[in-house]
Amino acid sequence: MLSSGVMSAPDTRRVAAAIWRIESPKLIALLARLLRSVALAEEVAQDTFVEALQSWDERGVPDNPGGWLMTAGRHRALDVLRRTRRVERGNDALSRESEPAVEARFDEAPDDVVGDDLLRLMFVACHPVLSSEARVALTLRLLGGLTTDEIARAFLTPEPTVSQRITRAKRTLAERHVPFELPLPTDLEARLETVLEVIYLIYNEGYSATAGDDWMRPALCEDALRLGRVLSELQGGQSEVHALVALMELQASRARARTGPSGEPILLADQDRSLWDMLLLRRGLEALGRAESLATRPGPYLLQAAIAACHARASSVDETDWPRIAVLYGALSHVAPSPIVELNRAVAASMAFGPEAGLAIVEPLSRDPAMVSYPFLPSVRADFLAKLGRFEEARREAERAALLTKNARERAMFLERAERYRDRGA
């Protein structure tokens, strides 16, 4: 049934683009299951969208545009399979299946399997045979509904580079004959870690951009949150899935308070907590509760979400349970050891036990090759030194942080702090 309202062609295009962003992951997931090829599924999906634009321009947007796309996509996929069988019978992977097996796939009701299809597509896009950069690009393309240009702009990467990553990723999946199915139970946990890692990589790039003029890219955070929420619905029995959603919701609740009127960064200690989003905060705490009820042992996302919850429950920095945060970071350093975790543990230790305690943890990190170019190491060290009254050393560290960062907003923040330390030490 078509909508009764008459739209101009530009209005129809805008509505269709919004619908595509929402519905394309489900359509590509369905087509990938039917065609057994991610590359071919995306091609058929694009053709279906072109058909939709032509039809909706003439007849209006249907009342159920998602259903329209699914039906039209299935018909196109069936035509592709029939053509393939006629032209390349015996030479193509699609034609090696028996007719009954193919027909059985097409006979399945879309509503019965769409959740499974999305989950399969998520695991395929995040398959370990792909590099981390390729997984992120392919996930955003297939499940985020982003164009190649949008992905390139989001990660400040040339569009041809992103396009090549996506093309190579699809080729690799085809050459390696990666099946469009969920991993075996014995492999599920390891593969789930990869999926969660990709979603959190996307979120982190949106939450604290590594380069460019903006400190945050909210659209990337929203895409990662949406992917996490979908995954939590499809894998509701997994503690770490709910924990990642909790972590992202709790961090996202602080988004409005993290930047000033001109987009300048505002760190946690200086944030106006009345700007925190109480709905996201409550949803994050509820997701954390679900994660804790399912956990047999705390995983890395559960520990990080518990840390975020300590901040969420505190009315001010001074009232934050810093000793508990320090303990949680200690546990995290055993579960998922990394110099970044140690740096955060140093901050918590400083707040709980004084800057000397933080400095003792930070000093060995300066000799870690992985931290040589990480701007927040000298930034944190500068804060500890300033609290100890060593302002000249603090100034030098803040200036070093400004030299290391590739983000314009961070650079301005570090230089402002360096100037403040200079004034205090004069």
Contacts in CASP RR format, 6 or more apart in sequence:
PFRMAT RR
TARGET T0000
AUTHOR 0000-0000-0000
METHOD contacts of the structure
MODEL  1
MLSSGVMSAPDTRRVAAAIWRIESPKLIALLARLLRSVALAEEVAQDTFV
EALQSWDERGVPDNPGGWLMTAGRHRALDVLRRTRRVERGNDALSRESEP
AVEARFDEAPDDVVGDDLLRLMFVACHPVLSSEARVALTLRLLGGLTTDE
IARAFLTPEPTVSQRITRAKRTLAERHVPFELPLPTDLEARLETVLEVIY
LIYNEGYSATAGDDWMRPALCEDALRLGRVLSELQGGQSEVHALVALMEL
QASRARARTGPSGEPILLADQDRSLWDMLLLRRGLEALGRAESLATRPGP
YLLQAAIAACHARASSVDETDWPRIAVLYGALSHVAPSPIVELNRAVAAS
MAFGPEAGLAIVEPLSRDPAMVSYPFLPSVRADFLAKLGRFEEARREAER
AALLTKNARERAMFLERAERYRDRGA
1 62 0 8 1.000
1 63 0 8 1.000
1 64 0 8 1.000
2 59 0 8 1.000
2 60 0 8 1.000
2 61 0 8 1.000
2 62 0 8 1.000
2 63 0 8 1.000
3 60 0 8 1.000
3 61 0 8 1.000
3 62 0 8 1.000
3 63 0 8 1.000
5 60 0 8 1.000
6 60 0 8 1.000
7 15 0 8 1.000
7 60 0 8 1.000
7 61 0 8 1.000
9 57 0 8 1.000
12 53 0 8 1.000
12 56 0 8 1.000
12 57 0 8 1.000
12 60 0 8 1.000
12 61 0 8 1.000
13 53 0 8 1.000
15 61 0 8 1.000
16 49 0 8 1.000
16 52 0 8 1.000
16 53 0 8 1.000
16 56 0 8 1.000
16 61 0 8 1.000
16 65 0 8 1.000
19 61 0 8 1.000
19 65 0 8 1.000
19 66 0 8 1.000
19 69 0 8 1.000
20 49 0 8 1.000
20 145 0 8 1.000
21 144 0 8 1.000
21 145 0 8 1.000
23 65 0 8 1.000
23 66 0 8 1.000
23 69 0 8 1.000
24 45 0 8 1.000
24 49 0 8 1.000
24 144 0 8 1.000
24 145 0 8 1.000
25 118 0 8 1.000
25 121 0 8 1.000
25 142 0 8 1.000
25 143 0 8 1.000
25 144 0 8 1.000
25 145 0 8 1.000
26 66 0 8 1.000
26 70 0 8 1.000
26 114 0 8 1.000
26 117 0 8 1.000
26 118 0 8 1.000
27 45 0 8 1.000
27 48 0 8 1.000
27 66 0 8 1.000
27 69 0 8 1.000
27 70 0 8 1.000
27 73 0 8 1.000
28 38 0 8 1.000
28 41 0 8 1.000
28 42 0 8 1.000
28 45 0 8 1.000
28 121 0 8 1.000
28 142 0 8 1.000
29 41 0 8 1.000
29 114 0 8 1.000
29 115 0 8 1.000
29 117 0 8 1.000
29 118 0 8 1.000
29 120 0 8 1.000
29 121 0 8 1.000
30 70 0 8 1.000
30 73 0 8 1.000
30 74 0 8 1.000
30 110 0 8 1.000
30 113 0 8 1.000
30 114 0 8 1.000
30 117 0 8 1.000
31 40 0 8 1.000
31 41 0 8 1.000
31 42 0 8 1.000
31 44 0 8 1.000
31 45 0 8 1.000
31 73 0 8 1.000
31 77 0 8 1.000
32 38 0 8 1.000
32 41 0 8 1.000
32 117 0 8 1.000
32 120 0 8 1.000
32 121 0 8 1.000
32 124 0 8 1.000
32 180 0 8 1.000
33 105 0 8 1.000
33 113 0 8 1.000
33 117 0 8 1.000
33 120 0 8 1.000
33 180 0 8 1.000
34 41 0 8 1.000
34 74 0 8 1.000
34 77 0 8 1.000
34 78 0 8 1.000
34 81 0 8 1.000
34 105 0 8 1.000
34 106 0 8 1.000
35 41 0 8 1.000
35 44 0 8 1.000
35 77 0 8 1.000
35 80 0 8 1.000
35 81 0 8 1.000
35 94 0 8 1.000
36 93 0 8 1.000
36 94 0 8 1.000
36 97 0 8 1.000
36 180 0 8 1.000
37 93 0 8 1.000
37 94 0 8 1.000
37 174 0 8 1.000
38 121 0 8 1.000
38 124 0 8 1.000
38 125 0 8 1.000
38 142 0 8 1.000
38 170 0 8 1.000
38 173 0 8 1.000
38 174 0 8 1.000
38 180 0 8 1.000
39 170 0 8 1.000
39 171 0 8 1.000
39 173 0 8 1.000
39 174 0 8 1.000
40 80 0 8 1.000
41 77 0 8 1.000
42 141 0 8 1.000
42 142 0 8 1.000
42 170 0 8 1.000
44 73 0 8 1.000
44 76 0 8 1.000
44 77 0 8 1.000
44 80 0 8 1.000
45 73 0 8 1.000
47 76 0 8 1.000
48 69 0 8 1.000
48 72 0 8 1.000
48 73 0 8 1.000
48 76 0 8 1.000
49 69 0 8 1.000
51 72 0 8 1.000
51 76 0 8 1.000
52 65 0 8 1.000
52 68 0 8 1.000
52 69 0 8 1.000
52 72 0 8 1.000
56 62 0 8 1.000
56 65 0 8 1.000
62 68 0 8 1.000
67 110 0 8 1.000
70 110 0 8 1.000
74 106 0 8 1.000
74 110 0 8 1.000
77 106 0 8 1.000
78 106 0 8 1.000
81 94 0 8 1.000
81 102 0 8 1.000
84 92 0 8 1.000
84 94 0 8 1.000
84 95 0 8 1.000
85 94 0 8 1.000
85 95 0 8 1.000
88 95 0 8 1.000
89 95 0 8 1.000
90 96 0 8 1.000
93 177 0 8 1.000
115 234 0 8 1.000
116 182 0 8 1.000
116 234 0 8 1.000
118 143 0 8 1.000
118 230 0 8 1.000
118 234 0 8 1.000
119 182 0 8 1.000
119 231 0 8 1.000
119 234 0 8 1.000
119 235 0 8 1.000
120 180 0 8 1.000
120 181 0 8 1.000
120 182 0 8 1.000
121 142 0 8 1.000
121 143 0 8 1.000
121 180 0 8 1.000
122 139 0 8 1.000
122 143 0 8 1.000
122 195 0 8 1.000
122 227 0 8 1.000
122 230 0 8 1.000
122 231 0 8 1.000
123 182 0 8 1.000
123 183 0 8 1.000
123 191 0 8 1.000
123 195 0 8 1.000
124 173 0 8 1.000
124 178 0 8 1.000
124 180 0 8 1.000
125 135 0 8 1.000
125 138 0 8 1.000
125 139 0 8 1.000
125 142 0 8 1.000
125 143 0 8 1.000
125 198 0 8 1.000
126 135 0 8 1.000
126 139 0 8 1.000
126 191 0 8 1.000
126 194 0 8 1.000
126 195 0 8 1.000
126 197 0 8 1.000
126 198 0 8 1.000
127 135 0 8 1.000
127 173 0 8 1.000
127 178 0 8 1.000
127 191 0 8 1.000
127 194 0 8 1.000
128 190 0 8 1.000
128 191 0 8 1.000
128 194 0 8 1.000
129 172 0 8 1.000
129 173 0 8 1.000
129 176 0 8 1.000
129 178 0 8 1.000
130 138 0 8 1.000
130 169 0 8 1.000
130 172 0 8 1.000
130 173 0 8 1.000
131 165 0 8 1.000
132 197 0 8 1.000
132 198 0 8 1.000
132 201 0 8 1.000
133 165 0 8 1.000
134 165 0 8 1.000
134 166 0 8 1.000
134 168 0 8 1.000
134 169 0 8 1.000
134 172 0 8 1.000
135 169 0 8 1.000
135 194 0 8 1.000
135 198 0 8 1.000
136 155 0 8 1.000
136 198 0 8 1.000
136 201 0 8 1.000
136 202 0 8 1.000
137 151 0 8 1.000
137 162 0 8 1.000
137 165 0 8 1.000
137 166 0 8 1.000
137 169 0 8 1.000
138 165 0 8 1.000
138 166 0 8 1.000
138 169 0 8 1.000
138 170 0 8 1.000
139 198 0 8 1.000
139 199 0 8 1.000
139 202 0 8 1.000
139 227 0 8 1.000
140 146 0 8 1.000
140 150 0 8 1.000
140 151 0 8 1.000
140 154 0 8 1.000
140 202 0 8 1.000
140 223 0 8 1.000
141 148 0 8 1.000
141 151 0 8 1.000
141 166 0 8 1.000
143 227 0 8 1.000
143 230 0 8 1.000
144 223 0 8 1.000
144 226 0 8 1.000
144 227 0 8 1.000
146 154 0 8 1.000
146 223 0 8 1.000
148 159 0 8 1.000
148 162 0 8 1.000
148 163 0 8 1.000
148 166 0 8 1.000
149 159 0 8 1.000
151 157 0 8 1.000
151 162 0 8 1.000
152 158 0 8 1.000
152 159 0 8 1.000
152 161 0 8 1.000
152 162 0 8 1.000
154 205 0 8 1.000
154 206 0 8 1.000
154 217 0 8 1.000
154 219 0 8 1.000
154 220 0 8 1.000
155 162 0 8 1.000
155 205 0 8 1.000
156 211 0 8 1.000
156 212 0 8 1.000
182 188 0 8 1.000
183 190 0 8 1.000
183 191 0 8 1.000
192 235 0 8 1.000
192 238 0 8 1.000
192 240 0 8 1.000
192 241 0 8 1.000
193 240 0 8 1.000
195 231 0 8 1.000
196 231 0 8 1.000
196 240 0 8 1.000
196 241 0 8 1.000
196 244 0 8 1.000
196 301 0 8 1.000
199 224 0 8 1.000
199 227 0 8 1.000
199 228 0 8 1.000
199 231 0 8 1.000
199 244 0 8 1.000
200 224 0 8 1.000
200 244 0 8 1.000
200 247 0 8 1.000
200 248 0 8 1.000
200 301 0 8 1.000
202 220 0 8 1.000
202 223 0 8 1.000
202 224 0 8 1.000
202 227 0 8 1.000
203 220 0 8 1.000
203 221 0 8 1.000
203 224 0 8 1.000
203 225 0 8 1.000
203 248 0 8 1.000
203 251 0 8 1.000
205 217 0 8 1.000
205 220 0 8 1.000
206 216 0 8 1.000
206 217 0 8 1.000
206 218 0 8 1.000
206 219 0 8 1.000
206 220 0 8 1.000
206 221 0 8 1.000
206 224 0 8 1.000
207 216 0 8 1.000
207 221 0 8 1.000
207 251 0 8 1.000
207 252 0 8 1.000
207 255 0 8 1.000
208 215 0 8 1.000
208 216 0 8 1.000
209 215 0 8 1.000
209 216 0 8 1.000
209 217 0 8 1.000
209 407 0 8 1.000
210 406 0 8 1.000
210 407 0 8 1.000
211 406 0 8 1.000
211 407 0 8 1.000
212 406 0 8 1.000
212 407 0 8 1.000
212 408 0 8 1.000
213 407 0 8 1.000
213 408 0 8 1.000
213 409 0 8 1.000
214 263 0 8 1.000
214 409 0 8 1.000
215 258 0 8 1.000
215 259 0 8 1.000
215 263 0 8 1.000
215 264 0 8 1.000
215 265 0 8 1.000
215 407 0 8 1.000
215 409 0 8 1.000
215 410 0 8 1.000
216 255 0 8 1.000
216 258 0 8 1.000
216 259 0 8 1.000
218 255 0 8 1.000
221 248 0 8 1.000
221 252 0 8 1.000
221 255 0 8 1.000
224 248 0 8 1.000
225 245 0 8 1.000
225 248 0 8 1.000
225 249 0 8 1.000
225 252 0 8 1.000
228 241 0 8 1.000
228 244 0 8 1.000
228 245 0 8 1.000
228 248 0 8 1.000
229 245 0 8 1.000
231 241 0 8 1.000
231 245 0 8 1.000
232 241 0 8 1.000
232 242 0 8 1.000
232 245 0 8 1.000
232 287 0 8 1.000
235 241 0 8 1.000
236 242 0 8 1.000
237 294 0 8 1.000
238 294 0 8 1.000
239 291 0 8 1.000
239 292 0 8 1.000
239 294 0 8 1.000
239 295 0 8 1.000
239 296 0 8 1.000
239 299 0 8 1.000
239 302 0 8 1.000
240 291 0 8 1.000
240 299 0 8 1.000
240 300 0 8 1.000
240 301 0 8 1.000
240 302 0 8 1.000
241 291 0 8 1.000
242 287 0 8 1.000
242 288 0 8 1.000
242 289 0 8 1.000
242 290 0 8 1.000
242 291 0 8 1.000
242 294 0 8 1.000
243 287 0 8 1.000
243 288 0 8 1.000
243 291 0 8 1.000
243 295 0 8 1.000
243 299 0 8 1.000
243 301 0 8 1.000
243 302 0 8 1.000
243 304 0 8 1.000
243 305 0 8 1.000
244 301 0 8 1.000
244 305 0 8 1.000
245 284 0 8 1.000
245 287 0 8 1.000
246 284 0 8 1.000
246 285 0 8 1.000
246 286 0 8 1.000
246 287 0 8 1.000
246 288 0 8 1.000
246 289 0 8 1.000
246 290 0 8 1.000
246 291 0 8 1.000
246 301 0 8 1.000
246 305 0 8 1.000
246 308 0 8 1.000
246 309 0 8 1.000
247 301 0 8 1.000
247 304 0 8 1.000
247 305 0 8 1.000
247 308 0 8 1.000
249 280 0 8 1.000
249 281 0 8 1.000
249 283 0 8 1.000
249 284 0 8 1.000
249 287 0 8 1.000
250 280 0 8 1.000
250 281 0 8 1.000
250 284 0 8 1.000
250 285 0 8 1.000
250 288 0 8 1.000
250 305 0 8 1.000
250 308 0 8 1.000
250 309 0 8 1.000
250 311 0 8 1.000
250 312 0 8 1.000
251 308 0 8 1.000
252 277 0 8 1.000
252 280 0 8 1.000
253 276 0 8 1.000
253 277 0 8 1.000
253 278 0 8 1.000
253 280 0 8 1.000
253 281 0 8 1.000
253 284 0 8 1.000
253 312 0 8 1.000
254 268 0 8 1.000
254 271 0 8 1.000
254 276 0 8 1.000
254 277 0 8 1.000
254 311 0 8 1.000
255 277 0 8 1.000
256 275 0 8 1.000
256 276 0 8 1.000
256 277 0 8 1.000
257 266 0 8 1.000
257 271 0 8 1.000
257 272 0 8 1.000
257 273 0 8 1.000
257 275 0 8 1.000
257 276 0 8 1.000
258 265 0 8 1.000
258 266 0 8 1.000
258 271 0 8 1.000
259 265 0 8 1.000
259 266 0 8 1.000
260 266 0 8 1.000
263 409 0 8 1.000
264 409 0 8 1.000
264 412 0 8 1.000
264 413 0 8 1.000
265 409 0 8 1.000
265 410 0 8 1.000
265 413 0 8 1.000
268 311 0 8 1.000
268 317 0 8 1.000
269 317 0 8 1.000
273 315 0 8 1.000
273 316 0 8 1.000
276 312 0 8 1.000
281 312 0 8 1.000
284 305 0 8 1.000
284 309 0 8 1.000
284 312 0 8 1.000
285 309 0 8 1.000
285 312 0 8 1.000
287 305 0 8 1.000
288 302 0 8 1.000
288 305 0 8 1.000
288 306 0 8 1.000
288 309 0 8 1.000
291 301 0 8 1.000
291 302 0 8 1.000
291 305 0 8 1.000
292 302 0 8 1.000
295 302 0 8 1.000
298 306 0 8 1.000
298 331 0 8 1.000
298 335 0 8 1.000
299 335 0 8 1.000
299 336 0 8 1.000
300 332 0 8 1.000
300 335 0 8 1.000
300 336 0 8 1.000
303 328 0 8 1.000
303 331 0 8 1.000
303 332 0 8 1.000
303 335 0 8 1.000
304 332 0 8 1.000
306 328 0 8 1.000
307 325 0 8 1.000
307 328 0 8 1.000
307 329 0 8 1.000
307 332 0 8 1.000
310 320 0 8 1.000
310 321 0 8 1.000
310 324 0 8 1.000
310 325 0 8 1.000
310 328 0 8 1.000
311 320 0 8 1.000
311 325 0 8 1.000
314 320 0 8 1.000
314 321 0 8 1.000
317 351 0 8 1.000
320 351 0 8 1.000
322 348 0 8 1.000
322 351 0 8 1.000
322 352 0 8 1.000
323 352 0 8 1.000
323 353 0 8 1.000
325 348 0 8 1.000
325 351 0 8 1.000
325 352 0 8 1.000
326 345 0 8 1.000
326 348 0 8 1.000
326 349 0 8 1.000
326 352 0 8 1.000
326 353 0 8 1.000
329 341 0 8 1.000
329 344 0 8 1.000
329 345 0 8 1.000
329 348 0 8 1.000
330 341 0 8 1.000
330 345 0 8 1.000
332 341 0 8 1.000
332 345 0 8 1.000
333 341 0 8 1.000
333 342 0 8 1.000
333 345 0 8 1.000
339 365 0 8 1.000
339 368 0 8 1.000
339 370 0 8 1.000
339 371 0 8 1.000
339 374 0 8 1.000
340 374 0 8 1.000
342 361 0 8 1.000
342 365 0 8 1.000
343 361 0 8 1.000
343 362 0 8 1.000
343 365 0 8 1.000
343 371 0 8 1.000
343 374 0 8 1.000
343 376 0 8 1.000
343 377 0 8 1.000
343 380 0 8 1.000
345 361 0 8 1.000
346 357 0 8 1.000
346 358 0 8 1.000
346 359 0 8 1.000
346 361 0 8 1.000
346 362 0 8 1.000
346 365 0 8 1.000
346 380 0 8 1.000
346 384 0 8 1.000
347 358 0 8 1.000
347 380 0 8 1.000
349 357 0 8 1.000
349 358 0 8 1.000
349 361 0 8 1.000
350 357 0 8 1.000
350 358 0 8 1.000
350 359 0 8 1.000
350 383 0 8 1.000
350 384 0 8 1.000
350 387 0 8 1.000
354 387 0 8 1.000
355 383 0 8 1.000
355 384 0 8 1.000
355 385 0 8 1.000
355 387 0 8 1.000
355 388 0 8 1.000
356 388 0 8 1.000
358 384 0 8 1.000
359 381 0 8 1.000
359 384 0 8 1.000
359 385 0 8 1.000
359 388 0 8 1.000
362 377 0 8 1.000
362 380 0 8 1.000
362 381 0 8 1.000
362 384 0 8 1.000
365 371 0 8 1.000
365 377 0 8 1.000
366 377 0 8 1.000
366 381 0 8 1.000
371 377 0 8 1.000
373 404 0 8 1.000
374 404 0 8 1.000
375 401 0 8 1.000
375 402 0 8 1.000
375 404 0 8 1.000
375 405 0 8 1.000
375 410 0 8 1.000
375 414 0 8 1.000
376 401 0 8 1.000
377 401 0 8 1.000
378 397 0 8 1.000
378 398 0 8 1.000
378 400 0 8 1.000
378 401 0 8 1.000
378 404 0 8 1.000
379 397 0 8 1.000
379 398 0 8 1.000
379 401 0 8 1.000
379 414 0 8 1.000
379 417 0 8 1.000
381 397 0 8 1.000
382 393 0 8 1.000
382 394 0 8 1.000
382 395 0 8 1.000
382 397 0 8 1.000
382 398 0 8 1.000
382 401 0 8 1.000
382 417 0 8 1.000
382 418 0 8 1.000
382 421 0 8 1.000
383 394 0 8 1.000
385 391 0 8 1.000
385 393 0 8 1.000
385 394 0 8 1.000
385 397 0 8 1.000
386 394 0 8 1.000
386 421 0 8 1.000
386 424 0 8 1.000
391 421 0 8 1.000
391 422 0 8 1.000
391 424 0 8 1.000
391 425 0 8 1.000
392 421 0 8 1.000
392 425 0 8 1.000
394 421 0 8 1.000
395 418 0 8 1.000
395 421 0 8 1.000
395 422 0 8 1.000
395 425 0 8 1.000
398 414 0 8 1.000
398 415 0 8 1.000
398 417 0 8 1.000
398 418 0 8 1.000
398 421 0 8 1.000
399 414 0 8 1.000
399 415 0 8 1.000
399 418 0 8 1.000
401 410 0 8 1.000
401 414 0 8 1.000
402 410 0 8 1.000
402 411 0 8 1.000
402 414 0 8 1.000
402 415 0 8 1.000
402 418 0 8 1.000
405 411 0 8 1.000
405 414 0 8 1.000
END
